[in-house]
Amino acid sequence: MALCGEASKGEQRSYYQTEWSADELPAFVTDGMASREFAFDHDGNGPNDRYNVIRSPEDLRKYLLFRAPYSAYCSVAFYERPERRDGIFRTELAFDIDAKDLPIRSCQCSPGNVCEVCLNDAKQLALDYLEVLRGDLALRETYLIYSGRGYHIRILDPSISMIGSSGRRKILDYVSGGKVPGNLFIEGGYSAVYRKRITWILTRLRKENLAALPGTVSNRAMKERDPILQALAERDRIALNNLMGEKRLGALLGFLSTLAASLTDAKVTMDEKRIIRLPTSLHSKVSMKCMLVKDPASFEPMRDAVPDFVRRREGTV
């Protein structure tokens, strides 16, 4: 099932008049919201209405009722002067996993499109990221947000509240599995994260995804995929080298690392002044709600994030 179509201006207005509630705003948004920059897209051409200061949920409610924006955003940074994006004193760390941009997907969606299958791919990947962030990196104040076409992870843990670009890069590389480890077979740590990431990719890999590799590498990788996956799971270096050969294995791992790094939008993680979709807002391009996911195990976007106006449009209510 594909996502819903684009929302009309009337549907945007209906959503904010009859469905939106300030009570659903996550506490991490309402706490200190007067220090964030808010931004809005009014016509589908991007968030050009920037540098807004909104001091309370009630002020936000009034704004959304009056303007019914196409999309709404808030900054990951907290500022002393948000109207000028000046004086950062705290930042979130964010990850953006967009199903339409995944280089490897389980579905047959054409580029730019999204369905239930690739949304589930994005969800599983986001949950894997959260496991590493909470387990390996011991970050506690973490939130999973359904963004409309994928998932955001937003982290407000005090231990990284002022982390700079170098630290963000290190965390991104660790969580994404974007670099080949020096030792692929260590039981825990980054080696384990990396094996999990490339296993995720290999499981979904198709021959066309390997077009950039020499034929001898791609052919061997596809032919021996199941034994390769088994060797990775068992941390069997000898079996892996026997299956691929050392040179071909190096080429394959390097390529898989590049794919792993592109599973998430690095610009979102690296940019301390980034704006990101506001939970509770409408993603008008696909007529879906951006929302905090409280129970990932039971969350189904095509059931839980579909606005009432879509159900009326489709005649299901």
Wavefront OBJ file of the C-alpha trace (Angstrom):
o trace
v 0.000 0.000 0.000
v 1.409 3.398 -0.990
v 1.133 6.491 1.187
v -1.786 8.881 0.920
v -1.760 11.679 -1.644
v -0.984 15.337 -1.078
v -3.211 17.301 1.285
v -5.212 20.221 -0.071
v -5.230 23.579 1.696
v -8.696 22.784 2.983
v -7.482 19.482 4.387
v -4.516 21.182 6.039
v -6.896 23.650 7.671
v -9.256 20.848 8.703
v -6.404 18.942 10.334
v -5.317 21.862 12.517
v -8.874 22.848 13.358
v -10.269 19.437 14.278
v -7.430 16.954 14.854
v -4.362 18.764 16.166
v -3.980 19.017 19.936
v -1.338 20.794 21.980
v -1.691 17.987 24.530
v 0.058 15.660 22.060
v 3.190 17.817 21.842
v 6.078 15.886 23.418
v 7.525 17.362 26.592
v 10.930 17.649 24.931
v 9.354 20.185 22.550
v 7.302 22.170 25.069
v 10.099 22.370 27.664
v 12.127 25.380 26.613
v 10.224 25.902 23.365
v 10.714 29.683 23.552
v 14.429 29.025 22.943
v 13.902 27.145 19.681
v 13.593 28.490 16.172
v 10.302 27.534 14.509
v 9.982 27.392 10.745
v 7.104 26.841 8.343
v 6.489 25.850 4.747
v 3.293 27.465 3.489
v 3.185 26.315 -0.133
v 5.152 23.087 -0.468
v 8.333 24.799 -1.650
v 10.284 24.393 1.564
v 10.463 26.071 4.989
v 11.083 29.655 3.879
v 9.311 31.204 6.878
v 12.192 31.039 9.353
v 13.383 32.634 12.619
v 9.995 32.450 14.353
v 9.822 32.447 18.147
v 6.853 30.635 19.690
v 6.747 30.873 23.424
v 4.035 28.431 24.444
v 1.825 25.586 23.185
v -1.089 28.023 23.154
v 0.798 30.428 20.887
v 1.603 27.508 18.612
v -2.046 26.456 18.555
v -3.119 29.950 17.501
v -0.489 30.097 14.779
v -1.379 26.701 13.321
v -5.099 27.529 13.337
v -4.475 30.863 11.617
v -1.937 29.760 8.993
v -2.566 25.986 8.587
v 0.959 25.491 7.166
v 1.955 22.899 4.622
v 4.703 21.747 7.020
v 6.064 22.843 10.415
v 9.544 22.522 11.879
v 11.545 23.371 14.988
v 15.273 23.651 15.515
v 17.462 21.054 17.186
v 19.301 23.951 18.817
v 18.227 26.043 21.801
v 19.210 29.698 21.445
v 19.447 32.732 23.684
v 18.106 34.701 20.690
v 16.239 32.241 18.429
v 14.937 35.048 16.219
v 18.550 35.473 15.084
v 19.714 31.873 15.647
v 22.299 33.314 18.004
v 23.702 32.125 21.317
v 23.376 28.336 21.212
v 23.395 26.893 24.716
v 22.043 23.393 24.052
v 21.502 21.121 21.059
v 19.806 17.889 20.180
v 21.520 15.128 18.260
v 19.223 13.931 15.472
v 19.158 11.104 12.945
v 16.913 11.103 9.879
v 16.056 7.759 8.265
v 13.804 8.451 5.291
v 12.279 5.379 3.625
v 12.229 7.032 0.195
v 15.991 7.621 0.333
v 17.136 4.206 1.534
v 19.688 2.896 -0.970
v 18.617 -0.671 -0.159
v 14.961 -1.591 0.395
v 12.947 -4.788 0.651
v 10.237 -3.467 -1.674
v 10.009 -2.653 -5.364
v 9.196 1.058 -4.863
v 10.506 3.385 -7.540
v 12.914 6.098 -6.305
v 11.145 8.751 -4.237
v 8.118 6.593 -3.442
v 7.259 4.927 -0.154
v 5.144 1.939 0.852
v 4.438 -0.072 4.005
v 7.351 -2.421 3.286
v 10.088 0.200 3.071
v 8.533 2.105 5.983
v 9.037 -1.070 7.988
v 12.642 -1.222 6.761
v 13.144 2.337 8.037
v 11.522 1.469 11.367
v 13.714 -1.595 11.919
v 16.806 0.410 11.064
v 15.778 3.199 13.449
v 15.247 0.673 16.245
v 18.695 -0.781 15.549
v 20.172 2.727 15.816
v 18.354 3.294 19.106
v 19.690 0.012 20.489
v 23.255 1.155 19.807
v 22.677 4.688 21.103
v 21.125 3.415 24.322
v 23.320 0.351 24.775
v 26.807 1.043 23.467
v 26.735 4.825 24.017
v 24.549 4.857 27.164
v 22.348 7.718 25.948
v 19.087 7.862 27.849
v 16.970 10.832 26.719
v 16.151 9.445 23.278
v 12.936 9.709 21.274
v 11.610 7.997 18.158
v 9.484 10.162 15.856
v 7.526 9.042 12.814
v 8.266 11.781 10.280
v 5.668 11.020 7.595
v 7.982 9.092 5.261
v 10.386 7.595 7.747
v 11.724 8.093 11.245
v 13.670 10.656 13.217
v 15.687 9.856 16.304
v 16.040 12.865 18.582
v 18.444 12.797 21.527
v 18.483 15.387 24.313
v 20.787 13.560 26.700
v 22.704 16.156 28.784
v 25.980 14.341 28.146
v 25.926 15.475 24.505
v 24.013 18.737 24.879
v 26.857 20.793 23.396
v 28.569 18.241 21.210
v 30.376 19.760 18.230
v 30.711 18.616 14.643
v 33.687 16.328 15.327
v 31.825 14.481 18.066
v 28.693 14.256 15.945
v 30.739 12.747 13.132
v 32.186 10.088 15.428
v 28.765 9.113 16.763
v 27.309 9.017 13.245
v 30.125 6.808 11.971
v 29.759 4.459 14.939
v 25.975 4.092 14.772
v 25.685 3.893 10.986
v 28.490 1.391 10.415
v 29.982 3.710 7.842
v 33.588 2.555 8.147
v 35.210 -0.871 7.865
v 36.579 -1.805 11.310
v 40.197 -2.810 11.740
v 39.053 -6.155 13.096
v 35.726 -7.380 11.717
v 35.377 -10.227 14.193
v 35.601 -8.695 17.674
v 32.653 -9.851 19.758
v 31.273 -6.442 20.808
v 31.764 -2.733 20.196
v 31.939 -1.171 16.767
v 32.789 -4.432 15.012
v 29.472 -5.891 16.175
v 27.588 -2.768 15.067
v 29.251 -2.909 11.674
v 28.448 -6.586 11.157
v 24.829 -5.910 12.032
v 24.613 -3.039 9.529
v 26.134 -4.941 6.622
v 24.010 -7.971 7.470
v 20.929 -5.714 7.228
v 22.119 -4.549 3.810
v 23.161 -7.965 2.491
v 19.781 -9.459 3.425
v 18.025 -6.906 1.184
v 20.657 -6.638 -1.539
v 19.817 -7.082 -5.217
v 22.232 -7.559 -8.105
v 21.481 -4.078 -9.466
v 22.626 -2.538 -6.177
v 26.126 -3.845 -6.884
v 26.560 -2.267 -10.306
v 29.463 -0.110 -9.103
v 31.499 -3.185 -8.144
v 33.572 -5.344 -10.502
v 31.560 -8.266 -11.852
v 33.750 -10.828 -10.129
v 32.941 -9.244 -6.752
v 29.211 -8.704 -7.271
v 28.675 -12.151 -8.808
v 30.470 -13.887 -5.958
v 28.632 -11.799 -3.332
v 25.206 -12.693 -4.728
v 26.066 -16.348 -5.307
v 27.483 -16.833 -1.831
v 25.192 -14.451 0.074
v 23.729 -17.008 2.497
v 27.105 -18.532 3.434
v 28.537 -15.011 3.805
v 25.715 -14.085 6.186
v 26.351 -17.262 8.160
v 30.089 -16.567 8.362
v 29.381 -13.029 9.614
v 26.964 -14.343 12.241
v 29.497 -16.923 13.417
v 32.453 -14.507 13.146
v 34.240 -17.051 11.007
v 37.140 -15.257 9.336
v 38.448 -18.343 7.536
v 35.076 -19.165 5.984
v 34.569 -15.568 4.858
v 37.981 -15.375 3.211
v 37.413 -18.736 1.528
v 34.048 -17.592 0.166
v 35.198 -14.248 -1.258
v 38.955 -14.161 -1.348
v 40.802 -11.424 0.524
v 40.871 -8.829 -2.273
v 37.239 -9.301 -3.299
v 36.195 -9.276 0.356
v 37.928 -5.928 0.885
v 36.153 -4.427 -2.124
v 32.788 -5.743 -0.964
v 33.195 -4.492 2.614
v 34.251 -1.056 1.430
v 31.204 -0.846 -0.821
v 28.855 -2.038 1.930
v 30.297 0.620 4.252
v 29.401 3.295 1.715
v 25.847 1.971 1.556
v 25.658 1.815 5.357
v 26.737 5.447 5.652
v 23.975 6.497 3.237
v 21.155 4.822 5.185
v 20.727 8.059 7.138
v 20.950 11.721 6.116
v 24.320 12.814 7.502
v 23.497 16.518 7.064
v 20.742 16.273 9.667
v 23.090 14.774 12.253
v 25.999 17.089 11.540
v 24.152 20.434 11.418
v 23.823 21.995 14.885
v 21.353 24.587 13.520
v 19.176 22.114 11.653
v 15.403 22.420 11.666
v 13.440 19.186 11.763
v 9.763 18.295 11.450
v 7.627 19.223 14.424
v 5.919 16.232 16.081
v 2.098 16.584 15.784
v 2.448 18.553 12.523
v 1.079 17.450 9.160
v 3.359 16.175 6.409
v 1.154 17.533 3.635
v 3.112 15.939 0.795
v 1.850 12.518 1.877
v -1.053 13.509 4.191
v 0.507 11.830 7.229
v 1.004 12.950 10.823
v 4.484 13.472 12.228
v 4.255 11.983 15.702
v 6.085 10.652 18.729
v 6.203 6.852 18.690
v 5.476 5.738 22.244
v 5.310 1.994 21.583
v 7.466 1.024 18.575
v 6.451 -2.636 18.768
v 2.796 -1.865 18.092
v 3.141 1.294 15.983
v 1.817 0.985 12.423
v 2.026 4.250 10.449
v -0.646 3.300 7.933
v -3.023 2.868 10.872
v -1.759 5.228 13.573
v -0.448 8.229 11.588
v -3.273 8.627 9.046
v -5.341 11.799 9.664
v -9.123 11.612 9.838
v -9.479 13.750 6.716
v -7.724 11.007 4.710
v -10.206 8.429 5.973
v -13.048 10.725 4.968
v -11.400 11.292 1.588
v -11.142 7.554 1.027
v -14.601 6.845 2.435
v -13.385 4.605 5.250
v -15.164 6.576 8.012
l 1 2 3 4 5 6 7 8 9 10 11 12 13 14 15 16 17 18 19 20 21 22 23 24 25 26 27 28 29 30 31 32 33 34 35 36 37 38 39 40 41 42 43 44 45 46 47 48 49 50 51 52 53 54 55 56 57 58 59 60 61 62 63 64 65 66 67 68 69 70 71 72 73 74 75 76 77 78 79 80 81 82 83 84 85 86 87 88 89 90 91 92 93 94 95 96 97 98 99 100 101 102 103 104 105 106 107 108 109 110 111 112 113 114 115 116 117 118 119 120 121 122 123 124 125 126 127 128 129 130 131 132 133 134 135 136 137 138 139 140 141 142 143 144 145 146 147 148 149 150 151 152 153 154 155 156 157 158 159 160 161 162 163 164 165 166 167 168 169 170 171 172 173 174 175 176 177 178 179 180 181 182 183 184 185 186 187 188 189 190 191 192 193 194 195 196 197 198 199 200 201 202 203 204 205 206 207 208 209 210 211 212 213 214 215 216 217 218 219 220 221 222 223 224 225 226 227 228 229 230 231 232 233 234 235 236 237 238 239 240 241 242 243 244 245 246 247 248 249 250 251 252 253 254 255 256 257 258 259 260 261 262 263 264 265 266 267 268 269 270 271 272 273 274 275 276 277 278 279 280 281 282 283 284 285 286 287 288 289 290 291 292 293 294 295 296 297 298 299 300 301 302 303 304 305 306 307 308 309 310 311 312 313 314 315 316 317
